[in-house]
Amino acid sequence: MRAGFALTGDGACIADARHHAAAFLDQAHAEHQVTVSARARDLTQLVVSELVTNARKYAPGPVLMELRVSGRAVDVVVWDSEPTIPSARAADPGRVGQHGLEIVRAVTESLFMEQDPLGKRITARINLSGAPDMAS
């Protein structure tokens, strides 16, 4: 199961993206009997929020989001027009802000970032049980 969304890049797109993610997981559960824990639902919305916020903040233009359920995981894919691959900063409890990528890395099974000819694509995989998969 998969769904794609074009987000406008304005301030409302972050809330819209979270809403799309929740509705997508509800649909996966209702139509395909996919088990989605409450924790996985919350983590998916958090990851969507962080990735879309970063895309909106650092890239001009639209943001594309794709959600895919396969097996026991949901993939959150966010594309934006900025080709620079972000990197997590070193942990610093005194730093205010700029912890988004650290948070995404901490709550996902995997995080993959790639440049494409017109920007970059970030794919985050979240275990639908909500538990970390230590085998990955």
NORWOFEN-V394344 format. One record per backbone hydrogen bond with DSSP energy under -1.0 kcal/mol. CO is the residue of the C=O (numbers start at 1). NH is the residue of the N-H. E is the energy in kcal/mol with one decimal. If there is no record, write none. Layout:
((CO & NH & E) (CO & NH & E))
This chain:
((1 & 69 & -2.7) (3 & 67 & -2.8) (5 & 65 & -2.9) (7 & 63 & -1.9) (10 & 13 & -1.6) (12 & 16 & -2.4) (13 & 17 & -2.4) (14 & 18 & -2.0) (15 & 19 & -2.4) (16 & 20 & -2.7) (17 & 21 & -2.3) (18 & 22 & -2.4) (19 & 23 & -2.6) (20 & 24 & -2.4) (21 & 25 & -2.3) (22 & 26 & -2.3) (23 & 27 & -2.4) (24 & 28 & -2.4) (25 & 29 & -2.0) (26 & 30 & -2.8) (27 & 31 & -3.1) (28 & 32 & -1.3) (28 & 34 & -1.9) (29 & 33 & -1.1) (37 & 41 & -2.2) (38 & 42 & -2.4) (39 & 43 & -2.9) (40 & 44 & -2.6) (41 & 45 & -2.0) (42 & 46 & -2.2) (43 & 47 & -2.9) (44 & 48 & -2.7) (45 & 49 & -2.4) (46 & 50 & -2.6) (47 & 51 & -2.8) (48 & 52 & -2.7) (49 & 53 & -2.2) (50 & 54 & -2.2) (51 & 55 & -2.2) (52 & 56 & -2.8) (53 & 57 & -2.5) (54 & 58 & -2.6) (55 & 59 & -1.9) (63 & 7 & -3.6) (64 & 79 & -3.0) (65 & 5 & -3.0) (66 & 77 & -3.0) (67 & 3 & -2.2) (68 & 75 & -3.2) (70 & 73 & -1.8) (72 & 128 & -3.1) (73 & 70 & -2.3) (74 & 126 & -2.7) (75 & 68 & -2.1) (76 & 124 & -2.7) (77 & 66 & -2.8) (78 & 122 & -2.5) (79 & 64 & -2.2) (80 & 120 & -2.1) (92 & 95 & -1.9) (99 & 103 & -2.4) (100 & 104 & -2.6) (101 & 105 & -2.5) (102 & 106 & -1.9) (103 & 107 & -1.5) (110 & 125 & -2.4) (112 & 123 & -3.1) (114 & 121 & -3.0) (116 & 119 & -1.4) (119 & 116 & -2.6) (120 & 80 & -1.9) (121 & 114 & -2.5) (122 & 78 & -2.6) (123 & 112 & -2.8) (124 & 76 & -3.0) (125 & 109 & -2.9) (126 & 74 & -2.5) (127 & 130 & -1.4) (128 & 37 & -2.7) (133 & 136 & -1.1))
